[in-house]
Amino acid sequence: MFTPLCMKWGIQEGISVNTVLMTHILAEGSMGMADIANEALLLFVGTGVGVVLNLYIPGSGTAIRSAQREIEEMFISLLSRMASELGTPGENGEQPDGRGFQALEQALGQAVEQGERRAYEGMENSLLADTRYYLAYMGLRKNQFAILCRMRDCFSRMESTPDQALVVADLLQSVSGSFHERNNALGLLDELEQVKLQMKAQPLPVRRQEFESRALLYLGLLELEQFLVLKKEFALGLSRDEIRRFWGRG
């Protein structure tokens, strides 16, 4: 009965501990107050030693920080690559096949998953360390990665490259150049709003192909807006203490 309940509630770690205690009782052949007190003392001593060791064992903060830097560098590379492809179309105006982009995209996806796994491991193995920031950060990058893939899909489906693509490419380069953990994205959102106003002020397309390409370009721009909004909300959700500890700002 105990084992199924542990599996259901996700506390499988308690199975081995309680198995050892029950084995002691079965070996003694009795379950008197002295036996129960002895097993309780064993549990207390074992748990206490584990807690004390946990306080002195180095945490996973260094590994998570390293993963953060790796993820940010990959994001910068992908955004820069996307801007370059969007701003320099092929001979007939088509977007490049993106095979190099796909390799970077796959590597980033794996890095984000690994970083999230390290953050969860740090949370499970740390008693006093506050790992909520790292979990929130990895969740942010995971969601942004999904948006980046959708954005890339919009641009790759364009059959021709409209003139407005150059403005969006410049914006992507700006996002790539200022991509950092400590950027709250407010300035980039202002810049994006100006790009949207410029695109709305231009004449409507005449040909069907141009219309479809501009629609996909604008859809990609809206995805980029959501990409930046996520970062803004993440920054606004941080406490003053978290900003001081993790961003180095008072």
C-alpha positions in Angstrom: 0.0 0.0 0.0 2.8 2.4 0.9 4.7 1.9 -2.4 1.8 2.7 -4.7 1.0 5.8 -2.7 4.6 7.0 -3.0 4.5 6.5 -6.7 1.2 8.3 -7.0 2.3 11.3 -5.0 5.8 11.5 -6.6 7.8 10.8 -3.4 9.6 7.7 -4.6 12.6 8.7 -2.5 10.8 7.6 0.6 10.4 4.0 -0.6 14.0 3.0 0.1 14.1 4.6 3.5 10.9 3.0 4.7 11.9 -0.3 3.3 15.1 -0.3 5.4 13.2 0.6 8.5 10.6 -2.2 7.9 13.3 -4.7 7.2 14.8 -3.9 10.7 11.4 -4.5 12.3 10.9 -7.8 10.5 14.4 -8.9 11.5 13.6 -8.2 15.1 10.3 -10.0 15.0 8.6 -7.5 17.2 7.2 -4.0 17.1 7.4 -2.7 20.6 7.9 0.9 21.7 11.6 0.4 22.0 11.8 -0.9 18.4 9.8 2.0 17.1 11.9 4.5 19.1 15.1 2.9 17.7 13.9 3.2 14.1 12.7 6.7 14.6 16.2 7.6 16.0 17.8 6.0 12.9 15.6 8.0 10.6 16.4 11.2 12.5 20.1 10.6 12.4 20.2 9.6 8.7 18.0 12.6 7.7 20.0 15.0 9.9 23.3 13.9 8.4 21.9 14.3 4.9 20.7 17.8 5.6 24.1 18.8 7.2 26.0 17.4 4.2 23.6 19.2 1.8 24.5 22.5 3.4 28.2 22.1 2.7 28.0 20.4 -0.7 28.6 23.0 -3.5 25.4 23.8 -5.4 24.8 23.6 -9.1 24.7 27.4 -9.5 28.0 27.5 -11.4 26.8 24.8 -13.9 23.5 26.6 -14.4 25.3 29.9 -15.0 27.4 28.2 -17.6 24.3 26.8 -19.2 22.8 30.3 -19.2 25.8 31.8 -21.1 25.7 28.9 -23.6 22.0 29.4 -24.3 22.3 33.1 -24.7 25.2 32.8 -27.1 23.1 30.4 -29.2 20.1 32.7 -29.1 22.3 35.5 -30.4 23.7 33.4 -33.2 20.2 32.3 -34.3 18.8 35.8 -34.2 21.7 37.2 -36.1 21.5 34.3 -38.6 17.8 34.9 -39.1 18.4 38.6 -39.6 21.1 37.9 -42.2 18.9 35.5 -44.1 16.0 37.8 -44.1 18.0 40.8 -45.2 19.9 38.9 -48.0 17.5 36.8 -49.9 18.4 34.4 -52.7 18.7 35.2 -56.4 14.9 35.1 -57.0 13.9 36.7 -53.7 13.4 33.3 -51.9 14.6 32.7 -48.4 17.7 30.4 -48.0 17.0 26.7 -47.3 18.1 27.2 -43.7 20.0 24.0 -43.2 22.7 25.7 -41.1 19.9 27.4 -39.1 18.3 24.1 -38.4 21.5 22.7 -36.9 21.8 25.7 -34.6 18.1 25.4 -33.7 18.5 21.8 -32.7 21.6 22.6 -30.6 19.7 25.4 -28.8 16.7 23.1 -28.1 19.0 20.6 -26.5 20.8 23.2 -24.5 17.5 24.7 -23.2 16.3 21.2 -22.1 19.6 20.5 -20.4 19.6 23.8 -18.6 16.0 23.3 -17.4 17.0 19.8 -16.1 20.0 21.3 -14.2 17.7 23.9 -12.7 15.3 21.3 -11.4 18.2 19.2 -10.1 19.5 22.2 -8.3 16.1 22.8 -6.7 15.8 19.2 -5.6 19.3 19.1 -4.1 19.4 22.5 -2.4 17.8 23.1 1.0 18.5 26.8 1.4 19.5 28.1 -2.0 16.8 30.0 -3.9 16.6 28.3 -7.3 13.3 29.8 -8.3 15.1 32.4 -10.4 16.9 29.7 -12.4 13.7 27.8 -13.0 11.9 30.9 -14.2 14.8 31.8 -16.4 14.9 28.4 -18.1 11.2 28.5 -18.5 11.5 31.9 -20.2 14.1 30.7 -22.6 12.1 27.5 -23.4 9.1 29.6 -24.3 11.2 32.0 -26.3 12.8 29.1 -28.2 9.3 27.9 -29.2 8.5 31.4 -30.5 11.8 31.6 -32.3 10.9 28.4 -34.2 7.5 29.8 -35.2 9.1 33.0 -36.3 11.6 31.1 -38.4 8.7 29.1 -39.9 6.9 32.3 -41.0 10.0 33.7 -42.7 10.9 30.4 -44.4 7.4 30.2 -46.0 7.7 33.5 -47.8 7.9 32.9 -51.6 9.4 36.3 -52.1 11.1 38.8 -49.9 9.3 42.2 -49.6 11.1 45.5 -49.2 9.8 45.6 -45.6 11.9 42.6 -44.7 15.0 44.8 -44.5 13.4 46.8 -41.6 12.5 43.6 -39.8 16.0 42.3 -40.4 17.5 45.4 -38.8 15.2 45.0 -35.8 16.3 41.4 -35.5 20.0 42.5 -35.5 19.1 45.0 -32.8 17.5 42.2 -30.7 20.6 40.0 -31.3 23.0 42.8 -30.4 21.3 43.6 -27.1 20.2 40.0 -26.1 21.2 39.5 -22.5 19.9 38.2 -19.2 19.7 41.7 -17.8 17.9 43.4 -20.7 14.2 44.1 -19.8 13.3 44.5 -23.6 11.4 47.8 -23.1 13.6 49.7 -25.5 13.3 46.9 -28.1 9.5 46.9 -27.8 9.5 50.6 -28.5 11.6 50.0 -31.6 9.3 47.2 -32.7 6.3 49.4 -32.4 7.9 51.9 -34.7 8.5 49.2 -37.2 4.8 48.2 -37.1 3.7 51.8 -37.7 6.1 52.0 -40.7 4.7 48.8 -42.2 1.1 49.9 -41.6 1.7 53.3 -43.3 3.0 51.7 -46.5 0.7 51.0 -49.6 -1.0 47.7 -49.7 0.5 45.1 -52.0 -0.9 44.6 -55.5 0.2 41.1 -56.4 -1.0 38.0 -54.5 2.5 36.7 -53.9 3.6 40.0 -52.4 0.5 40.1 -50.2 1.1 36.6 -48.8 4.8 37.3 -48.2 4.1 40.5 -46.4 1.4 38.8 -44.3 3.9 36.1 -43.2 6.5 38.8 -42.5 4.1 40.7 -40.3 3.1 37.5 -38.5 6.8 36.8 -37.8 7.0 40.4 -36.5 4.1 39.7 -34.1 5.9 36.5 -32.9 9.0 38.7 -32.2 6.8 41.0 -30.2 5.6 38.1 -28.1 9.3 37.0 -27.8 10.1 40.4 -26.3 7.0 40.7 -24.1 7.9 37.4 -22.4 11.3 38.9 -21.4 9.6 42.2 -20.2 7.2 40.2 -18.0 10.0 38.1 -16.7 12.0 41.2 -15.7 9.0 42.9 -14.2 8.2 39.8 -12.1 11.6 39.8 -10.4 11.8 41.1 -6.8 14.3 43.8 -5.9 16.4 41.2 -4.1 16.5 38.9 -7.1 17.6 41.8 -9.3 20.4 42.6 -6.9 21.5 39.0 -6.5 21.3 37.8 -10.0 21.6 41.0 -12.1 24.1 42.8 -9.9 21.9 45.9 -9.6 20.9 47.7 -6.4 
